Amino acid sequence: MARPKRDNTSVEPEMRRLAVEFSQFRQDNNLSQKLLAEVIGISRRTIQSVEAGRILPHKQTLDAFEKLKLKYAAEGKGGSRKKKKAA
């Protein structure tokens, strides 16, 4: 019997949240999927799967991602993509 395909509209909330978080961080910091993957020690395909909401990363991956976010924040990187209002 064939396994039913997963409906992307029923992605779990945590997976959806992480998909947005990974993608937004990467875009805000002008990082490619390949570079982000190299920095946190996983494959580009894993980044693609996380951002697509297909997988939930391992704890080790999440820890590495959190450390990277803290490093970027401490260095003043990670600028918001939101535009500032003119005074």
N, C-alpha and C positions, 0 to 999 in steps of 0.2 A: 504494500500500500504506500502510495506517495505521501510524503510529508507535506502538509498544507503550507503555502507560502505565507510569510509574515506580512500582515497589513501594516504599511508604514504609518497609517493614521492612528494606530494603536500603540505607538512607541511609548514606553514607560516614561513618566515625568522626569525621573532622574537622568535617564539617557538623553532626553530632549534638552534638559538644562545643561548637561555637560557638552552636548553637541554645540549649543550656542556659545557656551563659555570658551571652549577650545577655539572655535572659529573666530569669535570676536577678538580674543586675545591675539591670535595670529594676525588678523587683519590690522588691528590697532598698532601692532609692532612691525608691520611690513615683513612678516616671516612667511616663507613658503612652507607647505606641508612637509617637504623633505627636510628643511632646516630645523623646524620644530621637532620633528621625529628624531633627528640626529642628536639634538641638544638634550632631549629627555630619555634617549636610549631605547627607542622603539622604531618600528618600521613605518614608512610613509603610508602603507596600506592600513595600518592600525589607526593612524591619524584620520585617514579617509573614512574609515568605519565608524570612528567615534563621532566625527563631524556629521556623518549621515544618520546618526542615531541608531546604528545597527548593533553596536556592542557597548558594554560598560567596561571601561578600562580597569585593569588590575590595580590594587591598592598601591603597589610600587610605582606605577605610572602616574597615578593621581598625586602621590607624594612628590615625585619629580616635577610635575607640572606646577604644584603649589609652590615649591622652592623657586622655580623659575619666575613665577609671577611676583614673588616677594623680592627676588633679586632685581627684576626690572623696576619695581616700585621704588626700591631703595636707590637705584641709579637714576631715578627720574625719567625712566623710559616708560613706555606704555601710555603714551598720550591718548587722550580720548578723541574719538572721531567726531565728537559733537562740536559744532562751531560755536564760538563765543559770540554773544550778542554785542553789537557795537554800542559804545557808551553815548 
